[in-house]
Amino acid sequence: MPKKLSAFEIVAVAQTIERDSIDFYRQAARLFNDEELRKMLFLLADWERKHEGVFTAMKRELSQIREKEMTFDVSSFVSTSPLALKCMAWSAAQSKSKQEFTGAESKEEILELAMSRERNAISFYYELIGVVGDSSSKDKINDIIEEEKRHVIILRRAMEQLRDPQSVCNS
């Protein structure tokens, strides 16, 4: 018998991704004395906190909907979308092990990790759109996806500046 997951449970995974991202950015910001980098990382943490709030509200809305209407067959969902399995596995792993920094990470390593987290979140949220039923929730998730894409751009620019500080001055 296939396991059924509710949209509520899937949104809870999204909420966990955001909480883990908040922790990640706050921990990363505390690693460096570079005030500009710290400010950017704390700002990203704040944006992720707002995303978590959106998913918290979605969970409240979904809890009012009958469970039977909001379930889906995980096996058929995953079989039609191999990326879904990867994203769900990534999310589960993130919720079990918080990012622990040694303090020896370079700025470049932190930025690479951050970009990877953002890209994985974007992939998961695209899959989440297929799970939620109402257009309002889909619109909210699309808004979050667009903001996560902007986070990648911010991180990429920070990486470019780190690699070649003169390139930012010339652009």
MDAnalysis code that builds the backbone (N, CA, C; Angstrom):
import MDAnalysis as mda
import numpy as np

u = mda.Universe.empty(513, n_residues=171, atom_resindex=np.repeat(np.arange(171), 3), trajectory=True)
u.add_TopologyAttr("name", ["N", "CA", "C"] * 171)
u.add_TopologyAttr("resid", np.arange(1, 172))
u.add_TopologyAttr("resname", ["MET", "PRO", "LYS", "LYS", "LEU", "SER", "ALA", "PHE", "GLU", "ILE", "VAL", "ALA", "VAL", "ALA", "GLN", "THR", "ILE", "GLU", "ARG", "ASP", "SER", "ILE", "ASP", "PHE", "TYR", "ARG", "GLN", "ALA", "ALA", "ARG", "LEU", "PHE", "ASN", "ASP", "GLU", "GLU", "LEU", "ARG", "LYS", "MET", "LEU", "PHE", "LEU", "LEU", "ALA", "ASP", "TRP", "GLU", "ARG", "LYS", "HIS", "GLU", "GLY", "VAL", "PHE", "THR", "ALA", "MET", "LYS", "ARG", "GLU", "LEU", "SER", "GLN", "ILE", "ARG", "GLU", "LYS", "GLU", "MET", "THR", "PHE", "ASP", "VAL", "SER", "SER", "PHE", "VAL", "SER", "THR", "SER", "PRO", "LEU", "ALA", "LEU", "LYS", "CYS", "MET", "ALA", "TRP", "SER", "ALA", "ALA", "GLN", "SER", "LYS", "SER", "LYS", "GLN", "GLU", "PHE", "THR", "GLY", "ALA", "GLU", "SER", "LYS", "GLU", "GLU", "ILE", "LEU", "GLU", "LEU", "ALA", "MET", "SER", "ARG", "GLU", "ARG", "ASN", "ALA", "ILE", "SER", "PHE", "TYR", "TYR", "GLU", "LEU", "ILE", "GLY", "VAL", "VAL", "GLY", "ASP", "SER", "SER", "SER", "LYS", "ASP", "LYS", "ILE", "ASN", "ASP", "ILE", "ILE", "GLU", "GLU", "GLU", "LYS", "ARG", "HIS", "VAL", "ILE", "ILE", "LEU", "ARG", "ARG", "ALA", "MET", "GLU", "GLN", "LEU", "ARG", "ASP", "PRO", "GLN", "SER", "VAL", "CYS", "ASN", "SER"])
u.atoms.positions = np.array([
    [0.842, -1.176, 0.000],
    [0.000, 0.000, 0.000],
    [0.890, 1.241, 0.000],
    [0.663, 2.167, -0.943],
    [1.521, 3.352, -1.039],
    [1.332, 4.280, 0.164],
    [2.400, 4.914, 0.549],
    [2.377, 5.891, 1.636],
    [1.826, 7.199, 1.092],
    [0.912, 7.773, 1.811],
    [0.343, 9.057, 1.420],
    [0.938, 10.145, 2.305],
    [1.301, 11.250, 1.706],
    [1.751, 12.428, 2.443],
    [0.765, 13.548, 2.181],
    [0.528, 14.315, 3.175],
    [-0.362, 15.453, 2.984],
    [0.438, 16.648, 2.494],
    [-0.256, 17.560, 1.876],
    [0.385, 18.811, 1.472],
    [0.908, 19.518, 2.721],
    [0.201, 19.342, 3.828],
    [0.635, 19.907, 5.106],
    [2.038, 19.411, 5.461],
    [2.264, 18.098, 5.300],
    [3.577, 17.525, 5.618],
    [4.656, 18.023, 4.657],
    [4.316, 18.166, 3.399],
    [5.280, 18.650, 2.416],
    [5.634, 20.109, 2.701],
    [4.643, 20.914, 3.058],
    [4.912, 22.315, 3.401],
    [5.759, 22.380, 4.671],
    [5.579, 21.423, 5.576],
    [6.414, 21.374, 6.778],
    [7.883, 21.160, 6.410],
    [8.144, 20.377, 5.364],
    [9.519, 20.192, 4.886],
    [10.063, 21.533, 4.392],
    [9.246, 22.260, 3.646],
    [9.671, 23.580, 3.154],
    [9.980, 24.506, 4.322],
    [9.165, 24.430, 5.344],
    [9.387, 25.246, 6.541],
    [10.717, 24.879, 7.204],
    [11.037, 23.608, 7.235],
    [12.305, 23.146, 7.797],
    [13.487, 23.654, 6.980],
    [13.334, 23.641, 5.650],
    [14.395, 24.163, 4.780],
    [14.678, 25.615, 5.144],
    [13.631, 26.391, 5.331],
    [13.810, 27.801, 5.659],
    [14.444, 27.988, 7.034],
    [14.001, 27.210, 8.022],
    [14.609, 27.307, 9.360],
    [16.085, 26.951, 9.315],
    [16.418, 25.901, 8.576],
    [17.822, 25.507, 8.447],
    [18.634, 26.586, 7.736],
    [18.016, 27.245, 6.761],
    [18.711, 28.323, 6.050],
    [18.947, 29.521, 6.965],
    [17.986, 29.823, 7.814],
    [18.161, 30.911, 8.781],
    [19.379, 30.612, 9.652],
    [19.427, 29.407, 10.197],
    [20.558, 29.010, 11.046],
    [21.872, 29.060, 10.276],
    [21.854, 28.560, 9.042],
    [23.053, 28.543, 8.214],
    [23.604, 29.953, 8.041],
    [22.751, 30.884, 7.613],
    [23.217, 32.243, 7.339],
    [23.680, 32.961, 8.607],
    [22.981, 32.737, 9.703],
    [23.401, 33.374, 10.951],
    [24.753, 32.832, 11.422],
    [24.915, 31.515, 11.356],
    [26.201, 30.924, 11.747],
    [27.321, 31.404, 10.832],
    [27.045, 31.429, 9.539],
    [28.064, 31.858, 8.575],
    [28.452, 33.316, 8.818],
    [27.487, 34.158, 9.113],
    [27.768, 35.584, 9.336],
    [28.702, 35.783, 10.523],
    [28.567, 34.940, 11.508],
    [29.394, 35.082, 12.719],
    [30.836, 34.621, 12.520],
    [31.128, 34.008, 11.380],
    [32.477, 33.499, 11.125],
    [33.463, 34.585, 10.706],
    [32.951, 35.693, 10.187],
    [33.831, 36.663, 9.555],
    [33.703, 38.041, 10.174],
    [34.799, 38.789, 10.108],
    [34.810, 40.175, 10.565],
    [34.420, 41.142, 9.455],
    [34.380, 40.661, 8.226],
    [34.032, 41.481, 7.063],
    [32.585, 41.975, 7.242],
    [32.445, 43.256, 7.579],
    [31.131, 43.815, 7.909],
    [30.138, 43.714, 6.750],
    [30.602, 43.938, 5.531],
    [29.717, 43.867, 4.362],
    [29.186, 42.436, 4.162],
    [30.064, 41.451, 4.288],
    [29.658, 40.051, 4.145],
    [28.700, 39.667, 5.273],
    [29.014, 40.067, 6.485],
    [28.132, 39.759, 7.633],
    [26.742, 40.347, 7.421],
    [26.709, 41.590, 6.971],
    [25.423, 42.262, 6.734],
    [24.609, 41.498, 5.684],
    [25.260, 41.093, 4.586],
    [24.576, 40.353, 3.524],
    [24.026, 39.024, 4.059],
    [24.831, 38.294, 4.832],
    [24.396, 37.000, 5.350],
    [23.251, 37.156, 6.352],
    [23.312, 38.159, 7.217],
    [22.210, 38.400, 8.150],
    [20.947, 38.827, 7.406],
    [21.091, 39.590, 6.323],
    [19.949, 39.979, 5.512],
    [19.311, 38.751, 4.860],
    [20.143, 37.845, 4.338],
    [19.611, 36.607, 3.755],
    [18.872, 35.797, 4.821],
    [19.400, 35.742, 6.033],
    [18.718, 35.026, 7.130],
    [17.347, 35.643, 7.393],
    [17.276, 36.965, 7.361],
    [16.008, 37.642, 7.595],
    [14.996, 37.319, 6.500],
    [15.458, 37.305, 5.247],
    [14.553, 36.947, 4.150],
    [14.061, 35.512, 4.298],
    [14.943, 34.602, 4.711],
    [14.530, 33.204, 4.895],
    [13.510, 33.098, 6.032],
    [13.655, 33.935, 7.054],
    [12.691, 33.955, 8.157],
    [11.311, 34.355, 7.630],
    [11.281, 35.315, 6.713],
    [10.004, 35.722, 6.121],
    [9.399, 34.577, 5.314],
    [10.232, 33.834, 4.589],
    [9.741, 32.675, 3.830],
    [9.142, 31.647, 4.783],
    [9.827, 31.414, 5.902],
    [9.299, 30.459, 6.887],
    [7.909, 30.885, 7.337],
    [7.720, 32.185, 7.520],
    [6.409, 32.703, 7.916],
    [5.332, 32.412, 6.883],
    [5.697, 32.510, 5.607],
    [4.743, 32.197, 4.537],
    [4.323, 30.729, 4.638],
    [5.298, 29.840, 4.852],
    [4.971, 28.421, 4.945],
    [4.197, 28.107, 6.225],
    [4.457, 28.831, 7.291],
    [3.690, 28.653, 8.528],
    [2.228, 29.001, 8.282],
    [1.994, 30.102, 7.576],
    [0.622, 30.495, 7.241],
    [-0.040, 29.456, 6.337],
    [0.741, 28.919, 5.374],
    [0.197, 27.879, 4.489],
    [-0.214, 26.651, 5.290],
    [0.620, 26.276, 6.257],
    [0.286, 25.114, 7.084],
    [-1.016, 25.350, 7.856],
    [-1.194, 26.552, 8.349],
    [-2.433, 26.884, 9.063],
    [-3.628, 26.727, 8.134],
    [-3.488, 27.247, 6.910],
    [-4.572, 27.147, 5.932],
    [-4.854, 25.684, 5.573],
    [-3.777, 24.929, 5.370],
    [-3.944, 23.537, 4.971],
    [-4.545, 22.683, 6.080],
    [-4.272, 23.043, 7.319],
    [-4.800, 22.251, 8.426],
    [-6.319, 22.333, 8.487],
    [-6.875, 23.342, 7.857],
    [-8.327, 23.505, 7.828],
    [-8.976, 22.700, 6.705],
    [-8.153, 22.171, 5.826],
    [-8.670, 21.394, 4.691],
    [-8.630, 19.914, 5.066],
    [-9.623, 19.199, 4.670],
    [-9.665, 17.775, 5.012],
    [-8.447, 17.042, 4.490],
    [-7.883, 16.198, 5.325],
    [-6.662, 15.447, 5.008],
    [-6.840, 14.612, 3.733],
    [-7.969, 14.005, 3.559],
    [-8.179, 13.132, 2.402],
    [-8.037, 13.877, 1.076],
    [-8.478, 15.116, 1.040],
    [-8.408, 15.896, -0.188],
    [-6.985, 16.320, -0.519],
    [-6.112, 16.349, 0.461],
    [-4.773, 16.893, 0.263],
    [-3.676, 15.826, 0.283],
    [-4.015, 14.571, 0.037],
    [-2.980, 13.552, 0.006],
    [-2.665, 13.182, -1.428],
    [-1.482, 12.622, -1.598],
    [-1.095, 12.162, -2.916],
    [-0.199, 10.949, -2.745],
    [-0.112, 10.173, -3.764],
    [0.693, 8.961, -3.752],
    [2.143, 9.339, -4.013],
    [2.967, 9.226, -2.987],
    [4.367, 9.614, -3.101],
    [5.065, 8.799, -4.183],
    [4.755, 7.525, -4.292],
    [5.447, 6.687, -5.270],
    [5.168, 7.162, -6.695],
    [3.938, 7.559, -6.988],
    [3.667, 8.033, -8.350],
    [4.260, 9.417, -8.562],
    [4.250, 10.248, -7.540],
    [4.844, 11.586, -7.655],
    [6.337, 11.480, -7.921],
    [7.011, 10.648, -7.153],
    [8.453, 10.493, -7.297],
    [8.796, 9.818, -8.614],
    [7.982, 8.856, -9.038],
    [8.297, 8.159, -10.290],
    [8.132, 9.076, -11.500],
    [7.261, 10.072, -11.394],
    [7.100, 10.997, -12.506],
    [8.074, 12.159, -12.418],
    [8.708, 12.296, -11.264],
    [9.637, 13.400, -11.079],
    [10.840, 12.930, -10.260],
    [11.883, 12.402, -10.925],
    [13.060, 11.926, -10.200],
    [13.703, 13.010, -9.340],
    [13.586, 14.252, -9.775],
    [14.147, 15.345, -8.991],
    [13.453, 15.464, -7.632],
    [12.184, 15.072, -7.579],
    [11.442, 15.161, -6.321],
    [12.093, 14.308, -5.242],
    [12.500, 13.098, -5.605],
    [13.146, 12.222, -4.633],
    [14.440, 12.846, -4.131],
    [15.230, 13.386, -5.038],
    [16.485, 14.038, -4.653],
    [16.213, 15.203, -3.703],
    [15.232, 16.019, -4.032],
    [14.916, 17.177, -3.206],
    [14.397, 16.763, -1.827],
    [13.539, 15.742, -1.808],
    [13.015, 15.289, -0.518],
    [14.125, 14.693, 0.334],
    [15.030, 13.953, -0.274],
    [16.147, 13.372, 0.473],
    [17.055, 14.472, 1.004],
    [17.325, 15.470, 0.172],
    [18.160, 16.593, 0.610],
    [17.517, 17.294, 1.797],
    [16.212, 17.528, 1.697],
    [15.509, 18.232, 2.768],
    [15.543, 17.442, 4.062],
    [15.346, 16.147, 3.957],
    [15.378, 15.305, 5.158],
    [16.758, 15.331, 5.793],
    [17.786, 15.263, 4.977],
    [19.152, 15.289, 5.510],
    [19.445, 16.622, 6.177],
    [18.966, 17.704, 5.588],
    [19.208, 19.022, 6.168],
    [18.539, 19.157, 7.526],
    [17.346, 18.593, 7.676],
    [16.638, 18.754, 8.939],
    [17.263, 17.926, 10.050],
    [18.010, 16.865, 9.700],
    [18.628, 16.010, 10.715],
    [19.996, 16.505, 11.137],
    [20.668, 17.216, 10.269],
    [22.008, 17.670, 10.628],
    [22.175, 19.134, 10.272],
    [22.180, 19.946, 11.285],
    [22.395, 21.368, 11.069],
    [23.809, 21.574, 10.565],
    [23.987, 22.606, 9.778],
    [25.319, 22.937, 9.281],
    [26.180, 23.344, 10.468],
    [27.270, 22.657, 10.644],
    [28.223, 23.010, 11.687],
    [29.475, 23.525, 11.022],
    [29.883, 24.704, 11.404],
    [31.078, 25.297, 10.855],
    [32.248, 25.057, 11.793],
    [33.400, 24.853, 11.210],
    [34.605, 24.647, 12.017],
    [35.271, 25.974, 12.348],
    [34.950, 26.999, 11.585],
    [35.599, 28.285, 11.750],
    [36.770, 28.444, 10.798],
    [37.117, 27.356, 10.122],
    [38.240, 27.398, 9.179],
    [37.763, 27.594, 7.740],
    [36.462, 27.705, 7.534],
    [35.932, 27.852, 6.188],
    [36.318, 29.214, 5.621],
    [36.601, 29.209, 4.340],
    [36.898, 30.464, 3.662],
    [35.578, 31.135, 3.269],
    [35.659, 32.404, 2.938],
    [34.483, 33.118, 2.457],
    [33.941, 32.437, 1.207],
    [34.843, 32.013, 0.332],
    [34.442, 31.351, -0.909],
    [33.681, 30.054, -0.610],
    [34.176, 29.267, 0.332],
    [33.486, 28.015, 0.687],
    [32.082, 28.295, 1.225],
    [31.956, 29.301, 2.065],
    [30.648, 29.642, 2.620],
    [29.696, 30.091, 1.518],
    [30.179, 30.914, 0.622],
    [29.329, 31.386, -0.472],
    [28.921, 30.238, -1.394],
    [29.833, 29.309, -1.666],
    [29.498, 28.133, -2.485],
    [28.423, 27.284, -1.791],
    [28.593, 27.055, -0.497],
    [27.588, 26.298, 0.261],
    [26.234, 27.005, 0.220],
    [26.260, 28.315, 0.383],
    [25.020, 29.081, 0.377],
    [24.319, 28.984, -0.983],
    [25.083, 29.117, -2.061],
    [24.478, 29.009, -3.399],
    [23.892, 27.623, -3.624],
    [24.575, 26.603, -3.163],
    [24.083, 25.234, -3.305],
    [22.771, 25.054, -2.530],
    [22.706, 25.579, -1.325],
    [21.488, 25.494, -0.520],
    [20.333, 26.190, -1.235],
    [20.607, 27.373, -1.765],
    [19.557, 28.129, -2.450],
    [19.051, 27.373, -3.679],
    [19.958, 26.821, -4.467],
    [19.551, 26.070, -5.669],
    [18.724, 24.838, -5.296],
    [19.133, 24.136, -4.243],
    [18.364, 22.964, -3.802],
    [16.985, 23.370, -3.315],
    [16.903, 24.473, -2.609],
    [15.606, 24.957, -2.143],
    [14.713, 25.302, -3.339],
    [15.279, 25.967, -4.328],
    [14.514, 26.327, -5.530],
    [13.956, 25.058, -6.192],
    [14.784, 24.041, -6.327],
    [14.324, 22.778, -6.933],
    [13.180, 22.176, -6.134],
    [13.323, 22.166, -4.820],
    [12.267, 21.613, -3.973],
    [10.979, 22.417, -4.124],
    [11.083, 23.744, -4.151],
    [9.886, 24.575, -4.237],
    [9.181, 24.419, -5.583],
    [9.934, 24.180, -6.652],
    [9.275, 23.877, -7.920],
    [8.450, 22.599, -7.790],
    [8.980, 21.615, -7.096],
    [8.235, 20.374, -6.883],
    [7.029, 20.622, -5.982],
    [7.184, 21.501, -5.006],
    [6.101, 21.808, -4.077],
    [4.899, 22.410, -4.799],
    [5.158, 23.188, -5.834],
    [4.059, 23.782, -6.606],
    [3.129, 22.692, -7.131],
    [3.676, 21.531, -7.494],
    [2.860, 20.435, -7.989],
    [2.025, 19.759, -6.918],
    [2.319, 20.046, -5.663],
    [1.634, 19.394, -4.555],
    [0.483, 20.247, -4.037],
    [0.699, 21.548, -3.926],
    [-0.349, 22.400, -3.376],
    [-1.434, 22.598, -4.420],
    [-2.666, 22.656, -3.969],
    [-3.767, 22.695, -4.897],
    [-4.220, 24.074, -5.314],
    [-4.248, 24.995, -4.383],
    [-4.859, 26.281, -4.706],
    [-3.864, 27.244, -5.347],
    [-4.389, 28.110, -6.183],
    [-3.534, 29.034, -6.939],
    [-2.873, 30.069, -6.039],
    [-3.508, 30.422, -4.941],
    [-2.910, 31.385, -4.015],
    [-1.606, 30.838, -3.430],
    [-1.619, 29.572, -3.016],
    [-0.405, 28.946, -2.480],
    [0.657, 28.838, -3.570],
    [0.241, 28.480, -4.773],
    [1.190, 28.393, -5.882],
    [1.839, 29.742, -6.151],
    [1.043, 30.800, -6.097],
    [1.578, 32.145, -6.307],
    [2.590, 32.509, -5.226],
    [2.284, 32.169, -3.975],
    [3.197, 32.459, -2.876],
    [4.514, 31.705, -3.059],
    [4.417, 30.446, -3.464],
    [5.622, 29.641, -3.665],
    [6.426, 30.191, -4.839],
    [5.733, 30.589, -5.901],
    [6.434, 31.204, -7.039],
    [7.161, 32.480, -6.612],
    [6.528, 33.264, -5.748],
    [7.184, 34.474, -5.238],
    [8.452, 34.113, -4.461],
    [8.361, 33.069, -3.650],
    [9.525, 32.630, -2.879],
    [10.616, 32.122, -3.810],
    [10.237, 31.384, -4.841],
    [11.221, 30.897, -5.825],
    [11.960, 32.083, -6.448],
    [11.214, 33.102, -6.842],
    [11.851, 34.282, -7.452],
    [12.799, 34.959, -6.467],
    [12.405, 35.024, -5.206],
    [13.297, 35.633, -4.219],
    [14.527, 34.763, -3.981],
    [14.345, 33.453, -3.956],
    [15.496, 32.556, -3.795],
    [16.452, 32.705, -4.983],
    [15.916, 32.910, -6.165],
    [16.765, 33.146, -7.343],
    [17.559, 34.439, -7.163],
    [16.916, 35.457, -6.586],
    [17.636, 36.708, -6.322],
    [18.746, 36.480, -5.295],
    [18.499, 35.586, -4.345],
    [19.541, 35.252, -3.360],
    [20.757, 34.662, -4.068],
    [20.511, 33.784, -5.037],
    [21.620, 33.189, -5.797],
    [22.406, 34.284, -6.515],
    [21.701, 35.238, -7.090],
    [22.377, 36.345, -7.789],
    [23.219, 37.155, -6.809],
    [22.671, 37.452, -5.652],
    [23.412, 38.206, -4.628],
    [24.668, 37.442, -4.224],
    [24.516, 36.152, -4.005],
    [25.653, 35.324, -3.592],
    [26.684, 35.221, -4.720],
    [26.201, 35.089, -5.954],
    [27.123, 35.001, -7.092],
    [27.926, 36.297, -7.234],
    [27.255, 37.428, -7.068],
    [27.962, 38.711, -7.145],
    [29.002, 38.834, -6.029],
    [28.641, 38.380, -4.838],
    [29.593, 38.413, -3.719],
    [30.797, 37.530, -4.033],
    [30.541, 36.387, -4.657],
    [31.623, 35.481, -5.042],
    [32.517, 36.139, -6.091],
    [31.902, 36.768, -7.081],
    [32.679, 37.451, -8.117],
    [33.534, 38.559, -7.516],
    [32.970, 39.302, -6.592],
    [33.728, 40.370, -5.952],
    [34.882, 39.806, -5.129],
    [34.634, 38.686, -4.500],
    [35.674, 38.042, -3.698],
    [36.828, 37.575, -4.588],
    [36.476, 37.013, -5.733],
    [37.503, 36.499, -6.648],
    [38.249, 37.602, -7.380],
    [37.527, 38.670, -7.707],
    [38.150, 39.775, -8.437],
    [37.522, 41.091, -7.982],
    [38.035, 41.672, -6.916],
    [37.443, 42.906, -6.375],
    [37.368, 44.035, -7.404],
    [38.249, 44.037, -8.368],
    [38.249, 45.095, -9.387],
    [37.077, 44.952, -10.352],
    [36.561, 43.732, -10.538],
    [35.475, 43.515, -11.504],
    [34.207, 44.253, -11.089],
    [33.963, 44.363, -9.796],
    [32.770, 45.046, -9.312],
    [32.896, 46.540, -9.543],
    [34.113, 47.057, -9.362],
    [34.321, 48.488, -9.574],
    [34.141, 48.867, -11.034],
    [34.436, 47.943, -11.930],
    [34.377, 48.231, -13.356],
    [33.005, 47.992, -13.960],
    [32.101, 47.370, -13.216],
    [30.790, 47.053, -13.822],
    [29.742, 48.065, -13.499],
])
